Amino acid sequence: MSVKLRAAPPDGPLLQLERQRQRQRAFRALFSPHQHQQPWLRREAAWTVATRWLSFSSRTEIPPPDLDGALNVLLSQNILADRIFQLDEWFAEEIKQHFHSFVAPELMAFWNQSRINHAAHDILDRTAHLLKTSLADTLKPIKGWLTANSKPIEPRTPNFERFRAVVSLHNVGTRSFQLAARRFVSHDQNVTSLALILSTILKEMTSGTRTAAQVADQLYLVNDLAEVGLTSDRGEIALALAVQATIEDHVNGFSMKVDWITGQTRAPDLRVWIEARLQPSALECLRAVTGNTQLQLRASDCEGWQRHALQHLGRSRLVHLLTYVQLWPRSIGAILDLKDYVALIDAKQHLAQVFMSQMEERIGHSGITTAELLTIYVSVIRVFKTLDNRSVLLEKVAQPLRILLRDRQDTVKVIAASFLTEVQEVNGVLTPVLADGEACCLEIAREVSRSEHTAPPHNQSLDWNDMEWLPDPIDAGPDYRTTRTNDIISYMLALFDKDTFILEIQKILGERLLRAEDTDFENEKRLVEMLKTRLGADKLQAAEVMVKDMSDSARIMKLLRSAKAKIPKAADVYDAIPERSAGGAGHPEIQFEAKVLSSFFWPELRDDNFKVPPAIEAAQKEYEKGFKHIKNLRRLQWLNALGRTTVELQLSDRSVMFESIKTWVASVIWAFEGGSTKNEMMDVDGEARGARRSVAELEEHLNMDEVLVRNALSFWVTKRVVREVETDVFEVMETLPKEGESTAAVAAPLQPDDAVSSLKSQDAVLKDNKGMYEMFIIGMLTNGGAMDASRMAMMLKMVVPGGFNFGEDEVTWLLQGMESEGKVEKKGDMWAIKK
C-alpha cells in the first residue's frame, strides 16, 4: 500500500474539506496498530503531521487529531535514532529562519540608532517586548498541547514518553529562539546597554529610598530580558560592570569627599555602604539576571568589590596628592584614605610613580624657592611616615627631592638659618619672632624648638639590646637605615656631609652673633648643644668657641666700664675749671662696645681697613689699653667693617637719627662734615647748600674701597640725606625739597645697606689664600707626580689647615693661573710640574 503526499488542487471549499477528511482517515489508517504498512511509509506520514503542526506557515489553532499517533510513531524504538533528533533540528532551523525573516527586521530598527547608550532603557524595553511576543508565538502550539495534556501520567508509558518529547521540543524551541536573539544583538551592545540599565537600578536601590515594591518594578525589565535569553551569558558581565560603575559613582559622590573638618578616613563608611547597601542590591539583580532565586553571592565577589572601592577611592585621592602634602596636616583625612589604598597589591609602586611625576611637573623648576622646597620635604616625610611607618615608600619618593635640594647652592644656608630662627604659632600660622630677612623654613624651625625637649634618636642598627628589632623589609632600598628615623632634623642633617653642614652653620652663626644686640644668646647656645648631641662635640668646637667669645666680650666690657666709672670724666674736669666748658675736652663722649673674636675659630671675616670718625678711633684706643691690662698685654686687630653704630645728624631744617648702621656708612657721612669752604657752601643764588664730595675724594680721604663707598652713598641717598648732583658727585641735603618741587636730582639707590656681608665671600677667600693653595699644589705635584684636578681637590681638603671649601672648578682655576705663570703644565687631563 502506498500513499502519495501532495498539495490539494485548487478546488472549491467543499471539495477541499472533503479531501482533508480523506487525508486524515488515511493517516489514521496508517497509524492504526492493526495495520502492517511499511515502516518508512508510517515514518514519513508521522513526520508530515509533526512538521505541519510546528510549521509557522501551516499551523492551526487546534492541534491535529492524529498528532499523538504521529508522535508515537516518531518515538518508537525502531525509528528513534532516525527521526526524533531530526525533528529537533528541523524545529530549530524553522525558528531561525522565522526569526531572521520576521523578527530581525523589527529589531534592526531599534539597534541601528547611533546613540544607543542614551536610549538604552527604551531600546531594551522594546526589544524585550518584541522578543517575548515572538517567543510566545513560536511556542504557542507546543504550549497548547502541553496545557491539554497536563494531567498526571504514569512513568514508562507511551503517553509519558510522548509528553517528554514535547517538553524537549519546547526547550529546543526556547533555546533556538534565544540563540537567534543573542546572535542578532552584538555582545558589546548587549552588555553595554544592559550594564547601563543595571547601574541605574543599582544606584536607585543603594540610595535607600526605594521600597520592596519599587525595587520589583525596577527589575521587571531585567526579568523580561532573562526570559528571552539576553542575559544568559552576558548578564553577569553586565552586572559586574554595573557594580563597578555604581561603586565609582558613590566614591565620586559628596559623601566620599575628603573630610577636612574631623580629619577621618572615609574607608570605614565605604565598607559599611558596600555590605549594607550594595551587596543586597547586587544579589537581587544577580537573581533577576540569572533567573535563579536561590543564588547567593560568593565571598570572593564581595572581597573584590571591597578592593575595587578602596582602589578607586585611593586613585581619586592620588590626583591631588602633592596638594595634600603641601596642606598637611589639614589633609590628614585624604592621607588616611590613601593608607588603606597602599595596602593593596601594586598600589605602592603606582603611588610612588604618580607622586614623583607630580613633583617633577610642579616643583622640579627654579621658580620655587629653597625654603619652599624644604617645607615640602618636611611635609613629605610626615605624610609618607603616616602612609608607611617602615619608611620604604618614603625612601622611593623622596630621592628625587633630595637630589633637587642637594643641587641647590643655598640649601645648607637655608637649613642653618632655619635652625637659628625662633618661631611662634598664632592661629595655626607660623611666623618668625624676629624677621631678619633671611630665607628660612619655618617648619624646620618648629621642629628644632620641639626637639629641645626630646632626646635625639639613637642608632637602632647598633643597639644590640633592642628587643623590638626587625630585619629590613624585602623591598627596602640601600639607604633604608638612614631614613627609618622619625626625627625631621636627622633627615635634614643627612642631606649633606657633616663637615659641609657644620661650616655653613658656623658662617650663619657668626653673622647672627655679630648682628645680635642682646648678650644672652640663648637660641644660639641651645642650637650648639643640640648639634653637639647629633654631630659630635668635637665637630662643634668652633661654634662653641664663637658663642663663648660673645659671652667673654660682654664680661670684658662690663669690667672696663666698672673701672672707667672710678676715673673722673674729662667733661667733669673741664667743668670744674673756671671759664672752661666740655667742648674743650676733645671728642664727644660716646657709648662704645667691642666684641673680641678668636680668629682661629671664626670663619673668614671682612678685614677692610679704612678711616673711622675720630670719636670711634679714640674709643678704640681707650678700649685697647684696658684690654691689654686685663688680657696680659694681648694685642687687638680692629675689624672696622664689622662694626655698627648709631648716627645723629643735625641738618638745617631737621634732625635725624639712624641706629645700627655699618661703620663704613657712618664714616662716609662723617667725611662730608666741615669739608667745604665758605664759597663752596653758597650756590649761584646766594643760598646755603650742603657739602659736596665725589666718589674719588671719599675713596682717597677715607682710604676705603669703591664698593663700600658706593654702598654707603646708596644708603644715604635712600634716606634723603645726600643726593647726586653730578655724575659721582654727591651733596648733603641740608633742606628737604618743598612740596611739589622736583626731586629728579635724587639718584636711585645703588644697593641696600645689607648687600655687603660681614663674612668674606668664597671668591674673596680663594683669592686671599691663593698663594698658600699654590704652595700645597706644587708640593703635591712634586712628591706625587702628575694628578688630575679632582684628586688634588680631594687632597687639599685633607691637608690644608682650616679646610679647603672648594671643588674641582676652583682647583682648575688655580692651575690655569699657575700655568700662565709657567709653574705647571697640562698633559691631557693631568697636571704636572713644568720642567
Residue, then its C-alpha position, 0 to 999 in steps of 0.5 A: m500500500s502506498v500513499k502519495l503526499r501532495a498539495a490539494p488542487p485548487d478546488g472549491p471549499l467543499l471539495q477541499l474539506e472533503r479531501q482533508r477528511q480523506r487525508q486524515r482517515a488515511f493517516r489514521a489508517l496508517f497509524s492504526p496498530h492493526q495495520h502492517q504498512q511499511p515502516w518508512l511509509r508510517r515514518e514519513a506520514a508521522w513526520t508530515v503531521a509533526t512538521r505541519w503542526l510546528s510549521f509557522s506557515s501551516r499551523t492551526e489553532i487546534p492541534p491535529p487529531d492524529l498528532d499523538g499517533a504521529l508522535n508515537v510513531l516518531l518515538s518508537q524504538n525502531i525509528l528513534a535514532d532516525r527521526i526524533f533528533q531530526l525533528d529537533e533540528w528541523f524545529a530549530e532551523e524553522i525558528k531561525q529562519h522565522f526569526h531572521s525573516f520576521v523578527a530581525p527586521e523589527l529589531m534592526a530598527f531599534w539597534n541601528q540608532s547611533r546613540i544607543n547608550h542614551a536610549a538604552h532603557d527604551i531600546l531594551d524595553r522594546t526589544a524585550h517586548l518584541l522578543k517575548t511576543s515572538l517567543a510566545d508565538t513560536l511556542k504557542p502550539i507546543k504550549g497548547w498541547l502541553t496545557a491539554n495534556s497536563k494531567p498526571i501520567e504514569p512513568r514508562t508509558p507511551n503517553f509519558e514518553r510522548f509528553r517528554a518529547v514535547v517538553s524537549l521540543h519546547n526547550v529546543g524551541t526556547r533555546s533556538f529562539q534565544l540563540a537567534a536573539r543573542r546572535f542578532v544583538s552584538h555582545d558589546q551592545n548587549v552588555t553595554s546597554l544592559a550594564l547601563i540599565l543595571s547601574t541605574i537600578l543599582k544606584e536607585m536601590t543603594s540610595g535607600t529610598r526605594t521600597a520592596a515594591q519599587v525595587a520589583d518594578q525596577l527589575y521587571l525589565v531585567n526579568d523580561l530580558a532573562e526570559v528571552g535569553l539576553t542575559s544568559d551569558r552576558g548578564e553577569i558581565a553586565l552586572a559586574l560592570a554595573v557594580q563597578a560603575t555604581i561603586e565609582d559613582h558613590v566614591n565620586g559622590f559628596s559623601m566620599k569627599v575628603d573630610w577636612i573638618t574631623g580629619q577621618t578616613r572615609a574607608p570605614d563608611l565605604r565598607v559599611w555602604i558596600e555590605a549594607r547597601l550594595q551587596p543586597s542590591a547586587l544579589e537581587c539583580l544577580r537573581a533577576v539576571t540569572g533567573n535563579t532565586q536561590l543564588q547567593l553571592r560568593a565571598s570572593d565577589c564581595e572581597g573584590w568589590q571591597r578592593h575595587a572601592l578602596q582602589h578607586l577611592g585611593r586613585s581619586r585621592l592620588v590626583h591631588l596628592l602633592t596638594y595634600v602634602q603641601l596642606w598637611p596636616r589639614s589633609i590628614g583625612a585624604i592621607l588616611d584614605l590613601k593608607d588603606y589604598v597602599a595596602l593593596i597589591d601594586a598600589k605602592q609602586h603606582l603611588a610612588q610613580v604618580f607622586m614623583s611625576q607630580m613633583e617633577e611637573r610642579i616643583g622640579h623648576s627654579g621658580i620655587t624657592t629653597a625654603e619652599l622646597l624644604t617645607i615640602y620635604v618636611s611635609v613629605i616625610r610626615v605624610f609618607k611616615t603616616l602612609d608607611n611607618r617602615s619608611v620604604l615608600l618614603e625612601k622611593v619618593a623622596q630621592p628625587l627631592r633630595i637630589l633637587l635640594r642637594d643641587r641647590q647652592d643655598t640649601v645648607k644656608v637655608i637649613a642653618a638659618s632655619f635652625l637659628t630662627e625662633v618661631q611662634e604659632v598664632n592661629g595655626v600660622l607660623t611666623p618668625v619672632l624676629a624677621d631678619g630677612e633671611a630665607c628660612c623654613l619655618e617648619i624646620a624651625r618648629e621642629v628644632s624648638r620641639s626637639e629641645h625637649t626630646a632626646p635625639p634618636h639613637n642608632q637602632s642598627l647598633d643597639w644590640n639590646d633592642m628587643e623590638w628589632l626587625p630585619d629590613p623589609i624585602d623591598a627596602g632600598p640601600d639607604y633604608r637605615t638612614t631614613r627609618t628615623n622619625d626625627i625631621i632634623s636627622y633627615m635634614l642633617a643627612l642631606f649633606d656631609k657633616d663637615t659641609f653642614i657644620l661650616e655653613i652653620q658656623k658662617i650663619l652663626g657668626e653673622r647672627l652673633l655679630r648682628a645680635e644686640d642682646t648678650d644672652f644668646e640663648n637660641e644660639k647656645r641651645l642650637v650648639e648643644m643640640l648639634k653637639t648631641r647629633l654631630g659630635a662635640d668635637k665637630l662643634q668646637a668652633a661654634e662653641v668657641m664663637v658663642k663663648d667669645m660673645s659671652d667673654s666680650a660682654r664680661i670684658m666690657k662690663l669690667l672696663r666700664s666698672a673701672k672707667a666709672k672710678i676715673p673722673k670724666a674729662a667733661d667733669v674736669y673741664d667743668a670744674i675749671p673756671e671759664r672752661s666748658a666740655g667742648g674743650a675736652g676733645h671728642p664727644e663722649i660716646q657709648f662704645e662696645a667691642k666684641v673680641l673674636s678668636s680668629f682661629f675659630w671664626p670663619e673668614l671675616r671682612d678685614d677692610n681697613f679704612k678711616v673711622p670718625p675720630a670719636i670711634e678711633a679714640a674709643q678704640k684706643e681707650y678700649e685697647k689699653g684696658f684690654k691689654h691690662i686685663k688680657n696680659l698685654r694681648r694685642l687687638q686687630w680692629l675689624n672696622a667693617l664689622g662694626r655698627t653704630t648709631v648716627e645723629l645728624q643735625l641738618s638745617d631744617r631737621s634732625v635725624m637719627f639712624e641706629s645700627i648702621k655699618t661703620w663704613v656708612a657712618s664714616v662716609i657721612w662723617a667725611f662730608e662734615g666741615g669739608s667745604t669752604k665758605n664759597e663752596m657752601m653758597d650756590v649761584d643764588g646766594e643760598a646755603r647748600g650742603a657739602r659736596r664730595s665725589v666718589a674719588e675724594l671719599e675713596e682717597h680721604l677715607n682710604m676705603d674701597e669703591v664698593l663700600v663707598r658706593n654702598a654707603l652713598s646708596f644708603w644715604v641717598t635712600k634716606r634723603v640725606v645726600r643726593e647726586v648732583e653730578t655724575d659721582v658727585f654727591e651733596v648733603m641735603e641740608t633742606l628737604p625739597k618743598e612740596g611739589e618741587s622736583t626731586a629728579a636730582v635724587a639718584a636711585p639707590l645703588q644697593p641696600d645697606d645689607a648687600v655687603s656681608s660681614l663674612k668674606s665671600q668664597d671668591a674673596v677667600l680663594k683669592d686671599n689664600k691663593g698663594m698658600y693653595e699654590m704652595f700645597i699644589i706644587g708640593m703635591l705635584t712634586n712628591g706625587g707626580a702628575m694628578d688630575a684636578s679632582r684628586m688634588a681637590m680631594m687632597l687639599k681638603m685633607v691637608v690644608p689647615g682650616g679646610f679647603n671649601f672648594g671643588e674641582d672648578e676652583v682647583t682648575w682655576l688655580l692651575q690655569g693661573m699657575e700655568s700662565e705663570g709657567k709653574v705647571e703644565k697640562k698633559g691631557d687631563m693631568w697636571a704636572i710640574k713644568k720642567 
